[in-house]
């Protein structure tokens, strides 16, 4: 299984975001109740691997149609703000 890429991330104030691209090697989604990006870090300093595109390493949203055994099986995801939370916008309730 390949980890799905973060195709777009509009949480531009995240430390791993540069040019709406996630540069964390792997992110975690959710807390079983809310599909937020657990890896999101609001900071002015930028980090991650700028030569890499982020991927979903784990997903705790067992009620998502893309989740199989707590792994994301979507072809790719989008992360963006819903209110004040950076969320997986690809999340779909099963």
N, C-alpha and C positions, 0 to 999 in steps of 0.2 A: 504494500500500500504506500502511495506517495502522499505526503502532507499537502493539503490544498493551499494555494498561494493566497495572500491578501492582495487582491487585484487593485483595490483602491482604499486609501484611508484618508478621510477628510479631517481627522483630529490633528490639525497641523501644529498644535501646541504640545503634542506628545514628543518626548525625548527621542523616540525611535522613528519619527516621521520627518521626511525631508522630501519636499515636492509632492506631497500626497502619496508617497510610497513608504510602506513600512519596511524598516531595515533591521528589526529584531529577527533573529534567526528562526525563532518559533514563539508563537503567542498562545495564551490560554484564554478560552472564551467561557464566560458564565460562572455562576455560583449556584447552579441548580434552580434558581428562582428567576434570574435576570440574565440576559445574554450580553452582558458587558464584556469589554476587553479587559481581562485581569492584568494584562501586561502594560496597559496604558499608564504613562507617567508624565503628568503635566510638568514640564521643566523647560527652561531656556537652553540648557546644554543639550547637544545632540549626541546620540550614541548609536550603538548597533553596528552592523557591518554594511557600509555604504555600497559595497559591490554585490550585496545580496538582497533579495526580495523576501519579506517575511512570509512565513507559512503558519498554518494552524497546527500546533503541536498537540493540543488537548482541548476537548470541549466537554464541559460539565453539564450541558443542557440536554439531558436524556430525552426530553420531550420534543426535540426538534426533528423534523423529517430527515435532515441530513446526518443525524447522529446515529452511529452504529457502535455499540460497545464503548461509548464515550469518546469516539473518534469521529471527526468531521469527514463526511464523504461527499460534500459539495465539490463541484469542480473548481471553485474559488469563492472567496467571500469579499464583502465590502464592509468596512468599518467606518462609522460616522456617528455624529452626536444625535441622540434622542434626548431632548432636554439637556441636562448637564452631564449625561453619561455617554462615554464612548462605547457604542454597542456594535454587535455584529448585526448588520442590516440584512444579512442573508437568512437570519433565523426565521424559521417557519414552524409554528406549533403543529405537532403531529395530530 
